[in-house]
């Protein structure tokens, strides 16, 4: 066993027999904000379609916001261009998913909805600024959600997520996962989130750990967007150097980079303790180096935003200990 592990456990406050809960601000701020948004979306969709039905008690609450946001956003943009067929497809998808019993991965007391991109359709993005086509979710994609991954592969991935205490994060902000493409090399993996908050789009490889990292990383992006909207934060347009993109980026992008890679840093730092493996600690230190390098930029961004709550949230994951 590595000699510095007892010190590492004491330094991080990590309890390998315990579990992590969402930050108290999530229950105080994000959940009420979600409830208001959900009710508003339901009311609009019910006006659009008198036969529209809300989710029932059997429908996991963690799925409700991302899937409803997806359907609502598609209907909203389709209505602007008077695309009645697209509206009908979105509403039909909601009815399918509302009664969904396939493509569900259960882990402990929670569940995730898995979909496969190859059974989805695509359409051009809503605005010219976006470079990615919109993936239109379908019933067939729901039914074929386990294509390419096995229950054992998912179990191994989620065990890593649990060991790093990020299970609540992935449940609350990454409960819907769209599988993109299989990649031979981990370095070729692509993952992202979109305006459909709470839906993670990701490649996968033969390495369940890389898949787990992608899920944590993208869930962190969705979680930060929840906080930004719920707290009504105004992000300055100032640009800063991003070590991850190797170019200057707006404060919004740098803040997201710091937040997401701080979660990756914590993921490997905690996994080093849970699995007693030095390579995870080496990976954590590599992430920490980039994060510390943008420390001055982060301080300037947080000062410009002026939110005590956001600073408290960042302190929870950013490696301020130098």
C-alpha positions in Angstrom: 0.0 0.0 0.0 1.3 3.5 -0.9 2.7 5.2 2.2 1.0 8.5 1.6 -2.5 7.1 1.4 -3.5 7.6 5.0 -2.5 11.3 4.7 -4.5 11.5 1.5 -7.6 10.2 3.1 -7.3 12.7 6.0 -6.6 15.6 3.5 -9.6 14.9 1.3 -12.1 13.9 3.9 -12.8 10.9 1.8 -14.6 8.0 3.5 -14.2 4.8 1.5 -17.1 3.3 3.5 -19.4 6.4 3.1 -21.2 8.2 0.4 -21.5 11.6 -0.9 -24.7 13.6 -1.1 -25.5 16.5 -3.4 -24.4 19.9 -2.0 -27.0 21.5 0.2 -27.4 24.3 -2.3 -28.8 21.7 -4.8 -31.8 21.0 -2.6 -32.2 24.6 -1.6 -31.8 26.2 -5.0 -31.8 23.8 -7.9 -34.7 21.5 -7.0 -37.2 24.3 -6.5 -36.0 25.9 -9.7 -36.5 22.5 -11.5 -40.0 22.2 -10.1 -41.0 25.6 -11.4 -39.5 24.8 -14.8 -41.2 21.4 -15.0 -44.6 22.8 -14.2 -44.2 25.6 -16.7 -43.2 23.1 -19.4 -46.1 20.8 -18.6 -48.6 23.7 -18.8 -47.3 24.8 -22.2 -47.3 21.2 -23.6 -50.8 20.6 -22.3 -52.0 23.7 -24.2 -50.2 22.5 -27.3 -51.7 19.0 -27.1 -54.9 18.3 -25.1 -54.0 14.6 -25.0 -50.6 15.3 -23.5 -50.0 13.3 -20.3 -47.7 14.1 -17.4 -45.3 11.5 -15.9 -46.7 9.2 -13.2 -45.3 7.9 -9.9 -43.5 5.0 -11.7 -41.5 7.4 -13.8 -38.1 8.2 -12.2 -38.0 11.8 -11.1 -34.4 12.1 -12.3 -35.5 11.4 -15.9 -38.3 13.9 -15.8 -36.4 17.2 -16.2 -34.0 16.2 -19.0 -36.5 14.4 -21.1 -39.2 17.0 -20.6 -36.7 19.7 -21.5 -35.8 17.8 -24.6 -39.4 17.5 -25.8 -40.3 21.0 -24.8 -37.3 22.6 -26.6 -38.0 20.6 -29.8 -41.6 21.6 -29.7 -40.7 25.3 -29.1 -38.3 25.5 -32.0 -40.5 23.5 -34.3 -43.4 25.7 -33.6 -41.4 28.8 -34.6 -40.8 27.3 -38.1 -44.3 25.7 -38.2 -43.0 22.2 -38.5 -46.0 20.3 -37.3 -44.5 16.9 -38.1 -41.5 17.6 -35.8 -43.9 18.6 -33.0 -45.9 15.4 -33.4 -42.7 13.3 -33.3 -41.5 15.0 -30.1 -44.9 14.5 -28.4 -45.0 10.8 -29.6 -41.5 10.3 -28.1 -42.7 11.6 -24.8 -45.5 9.2 -24.8 -43.1 6.3 -25.6 -40.6 7.3 -22.9 -43.4 7.9 -20.4 -44.3 4.3 -20.6 -40.7 3.1 -21.2 -39.6 -0.2 -19.8 -36.6 -1.0 -22.0 -33.1 0.5 -22.1 -33.0 0.9 -18.4 -29.9 0.3 -16.4 -30.5 -0.2 -12.7 -27.8 0.3 -10.1 -28.6 0.1 -6.4 -31.8 2.1 -5.9 -31.5 4.3 -9.0 -31.9 3.9 -12.7 -30.5 5.4 -15.9 -32.0 5.5 -19.4 -29.7 4.4 -22.2 -30.2 5.2 -25.9 -28.2 4.3 -29.0 -27.5 7.0 -31.5 -27.5 4.6 -34.5 -31.3 4.2 -34.0 -31.9 7.9 -33.7 -32.5 10.5 -36.4 -30.7 13.8 -36.8 -31.7 17.3 -37.9 -29.7 20.6 -38.4 -29.0 22.7 -35.3 -31.5 25.4 -34.3 -28.9 28.1 -34.7 -25.9 28.8 -36.9 -23.5 29.0 -33.9 -23.9 25.3 -33.2 -21.8 22.8 -35.2 -23.5 19.6 -34.1 -26.6 18.2 -35.6 -29.4 17.6 -33.2 -29.9 13.9 -32.3 -33.6 13.2 -32.4 -34.5 10.4 -29.9 -36.7 7.6 -31.0 -38.6 4.7 -29.6 -36.2 2.3 -31.4 -33.3 4.0 -29.7 -35.0 3.4 -26.4 -35.5 -0.3 -27.2 -31.9 -0.7 -28.3 -30.2 1.2 -25.5 -27.8 -1.6 -24.5 -26.2 -2.0 -28.0 -22.4 -2.1 -27.7 -22.3 -2.2 -23.9 -23.0 -5.1 -21.5 -24.5 -5.0 -18.0 -21.1 -6.1 -16.7 -19.4 -3.2 -18.4 -21.9 -0.8 -16.9 -21.6 -2.4 -13.5 -17.8 -1.8 -13.6 -18.3 1.8 -14.7 -20.8 2.6 -12.0 -18.7 0.9 -9.3 -16.0 3.4 -10.1 -18.5 6.2 -10.0 -19.8 5.0 -6.6 -16.2 4.5 -5.2 -15.5 8.2 -6.0 -18.8 9.3 -4.4 -20.2 10.8 -7.6 -23.2 8.5 -7.8 -25.6 11.3 -6.7 -24.1 13.7 -9.3 -24.6 11.2 -12.1 -28.1 10.4 -10.9 -29.2 14.0 -10.7 -27.4 15.5 -13.7 -26.7 12.6 -16.0 -29.6 10.2 -15.8 -30.1 10.0 -19.6 -27.2 8.7 -21.7 -27.0 8.6 -25.5 -24.3 6.2 -26.7 -22.5 7.7 -29.8 -19.8 5.5 -31.3 -17.4 2.7 -30.2 -13.8 3.8 -30.2 -10.8 1.5 -30.1 -8.6 4.1 -28.4 -9.6 6.0 -25.3 -7.9 9.2 -26.6 -10.5 9.2 -29.4 -13.5 9.3 -27.1 -15.9 12.2 -27.7 -18.5 13.3 -25.1 -20.6 16.4 -24.8 -23.8 18.0 -23.5 -26.2 20.3 -25.3 -29.1 22.6 -24.5 -31.0 19.5 -23.5 -29.7 19.7 -19.9 -29.2 16.5 -18.1 -28.6 14.3 -21.3 -25.1 13.0 -21.7 -23.8 12.1 -25.2 -20.7 9.9 -25.1 -18.6 7.4 -27.1 -17.4 4.3 -25.3 -14.4 2.0 -25.5 -13.4 -1.3 -24.0 -12.3 0.6 -20.9 -15.2 1.1 -18.5 -13.1 3.5 -16.4 -12.8 6.0 -19.4 -16.6 5.7 -19.9 -17.2 6.4 -16.2 -14.9 9.5 -16.4 -16.9 10.8 -19.4 -20.2 10.3 -17.5 -18.9 12.2 -14.5 -17.3 15.0 -16.6 -20.5 15.6 -18.7 -22.8 15.3 -15.6 -20.7 18.0 -14.0 -21.3 20.3 -17.0 -25.0 19.8 -16.7 -24.9 20.4 -13.0 -23.1 23.7 -13.4 -25.7 24.8 -16.0 -28.4 24.0 -13.4 -26.7 26.3 -10.9 -26.1 29.1 -13.4 -29.7 29.2 -14.4 -31.2 28.6 -10.9 -29.0 31.3 -9.4 -29.5 33.6 -12.4 -25.8 34.2 -12.7 -24.4 36.7 -15.2 -21.2 35.4 -16.8 -18.8 38.1 -18.1 -17.8 38.0 -21.8 -14.1 38.5 -20.9 -11.8 35.9 -22.5 -9.1 33.8 -20.7 -6.6 31.2 -21.7 -7.9 27.6 -21.7 -5.3 24.9 -21.2 -7.8 22.3 -22.4 -8.5 24.0 -25.7 -5.1 25.7 -26.1 -6.7 29.0 -27.0 -8.5 31.9 -25.4 -12.1 31.3 -24.5 -15.0 33.3 -23.0 -15.3 33.2 -19.2 -18.3 30.9 -19.5 -16.2 28.2 -21.3 -13.2 28.6 -18.9 -15.5 28.3 -15.9 -17.1 25.2 -17.3 -13.6 23.7 -18.0 -12.4 24.4 -14.5 -15.6 22.9 -13.0 -15.7 19.8 -15.2 -12.0 19.0 -14.9 -12.1 19.6 -11.2 -14.6 16.8 -11.0 -12.2 14.6 -13.1 -9.4 15.5 -10.7 -11.5 14.5 -7.7 -12.6 11.4 -9.6 -9.1 10.1 -10.0 -7.9 11.3 -6.6 -10.7 9.5 -4.8 -10.2 6.4 -7.0 -6.6 6.3 -6.0 -7.7 5.8 -2.4 -10.5 3.4 -3.3 -8.4 1.1 -5.5 -5.0 1.7 -4.0 -3.5 2.4 -7.4 -0.7 4.9 -8.0 -1.6 5.6 -11.6 -4.8 7.2 -10.6 -3.0 9.6 -8.3 -0.6 10.4 -11.1 -3.6 11.2 -13.4 -5.1 13.4 -10.7 -1.9 15.3 -10.3 -1.8 15.9 -14.1 -5.3 17.3 -14.0 -4.4 19.4 -11.0 -1.5 21.0 -12.8 -3.8 22.5 -15.5 -6.3 23.5 -12.9 -3.8 25.4 -10.8 -2.5 27.0 -14.0 -5.8 28.8 -14.5 -6.2 29.7 -10.8 -5.8 33.5 -11.4 -8.3 33.4 -14.2 -10.7 31.5 -12.1 -10.4 34.0 -9.2 -11.1 36.9 -11.7 -14.1 35.1 -13.1 -15.6 34.4 -9.7 -15.0 38.0 -8.6 -16.7 39.3 -11.7 -19.7 37.0 -11.2 -19.9 38.0 -7.5 -21.8 34.9 -6.3 -20.9 33.6 -2.8 -22.9 30.4 -3.6 -20.9 29.7 -6.7 -17.6 30.3 -4.9 -18.7 27.8 -2.2 -19.5 25.2 -4.9 -16.2 25.7 -6.7 -14.3 25.4 -3.4 -15.8 21.9 -2.9 -14.0 20.5 -6.0 -11.2 22.8 -7.1 -7.7 21.9 -5.8 -7.0 25.1 -3.8 -4.4 23.2 -1.8 -1.1 23.9 -3.6 
